Amino acid sequence: MRILVTITPRMYREAIALSLREHRPGYEVRIAAPGNAEEEVRAFAPRLLVHNDTDGMDPGVLTNVPCWIEVLYSDSMDARISVDGRIEESQDISTEELLRVADKVAAGMREP
Amino acid sequence: MTPARVVLADDHTMFREGMASVLTSRGDVEVVGQGPHGRDAVALVERHKPDVVIMQVEHHPRRAEEILSAMRSASPNSRIVVLTMFDNLHYVRTLSRLGIDAYVHKSSSVGELLATVLSLSRNPEGDNVVVSMPRGSLERIGDGHENALSDRELEVLVLVARGLSNRQVARELHISEATVKRHLANIYEKIGVGSRSDAVRTALAEQWIGFHEIVSADSDGHDDSGGLSL
């Protein structure tokens, strides 16, 4: 299970990625600045991308990732979550919710 | 060594919980309380009397002053680390005067924040302020007219940048309209511009005032955005 975190600013990005590694040591978690997201998606092929809506990332990047969480800095800290094409919304997203999504994505990978 | 006892105050739940998890996992830091910034954070500080408070500040200095003063009263010995997206020196100076112990820009790494927390907790009598911010912002110290503008003039510029008229600025700052005009005239002369729009443009370009100062408060000068100004 590969997760790429491109949230801005850097401190948020690192804290979220380190927390993911702490809670789910079996998952491979990488960070990248939004400007390097496209290249990192190509090289790392993450199953899940965690980013924010004001990061200036090329929207085309999302089409190359099966699942993503988009934190809406422009609208409180709610988030849009896309898992295998189904989009849901989450209010003030928490670590518990982040882990729930990551586990769901990982479980989907194991299904035949 | 006894772990540093820390209260974490940030509105962004996922970040706050993530940071708490990272800090706690190390063993030399104990997160004794966490929650949104503002009055809730003051209550946490009063209850736990932590060694260090890590506090998000994304609002107008006057609002920050209220919160910081309340924290100081609640726990005078706690060291206060401000986490912010503001990267202009005017803001650093203002918060330093409010008695903070560290100013950490959110472009800093988690490691830099952790080093700051440990440094402050191990040196409770220290009087230096730790500053971690983008190199470019620091390199601008003394380069421009920022140092020539008074705090009041910078305050006027922020309000003008928000689109307030002279009358509204006067009401906001509890001064006369004539005084506002005098401040503006002084600003024009000091920075060599001829209009309020040029003054604002120059101040923003030179980062004497920050974009966040303009957008993070309503026209009353009070934050109504829940501190969300990323």
Interface residues (C-beta under 8 A of the other chain):
Chain A: T8 P9 R10 M11 Y12 E14 A15 I16 L18 S19 L20 E22 H23 N52 T54 V71 Y73 S76 M77 D92 I93 S94 T95 E97 L98
Chain B: D11 H12 T13 M14 F15 E17 G18 M19 S21 V22 S25 L83 M85 V104 H105 K106 S107 S108 S109 V110 L113 G226 L228 L230
